[in-house]
Amino acid sequence: MLCNVAFWDRALRFIISVLALSFALAGGPLWFWGLGLYGLATAGWGLCPIYSFFRFRTLR
């Protein structure tokens, strides 16, 4: 599988996603659910579709 997200980027995405989901669970806006789930998915798989579209990589 082609990965384009480095370890530090994956860790940062995971932390931000957990915070976003916690805020959404506490009654935050609905779009925080999408942000949190997208971040968890890309952190878990190591592949970001937005990075792929713009041909950007943090993994060397």
Secondary structure, DSSP 8 states (H G I E B T S, - for coil): ------HHHHHHHHHHHHHHHHHHHTT--THHHHHHHHHHHHHHHS--HHHHHTT--S--
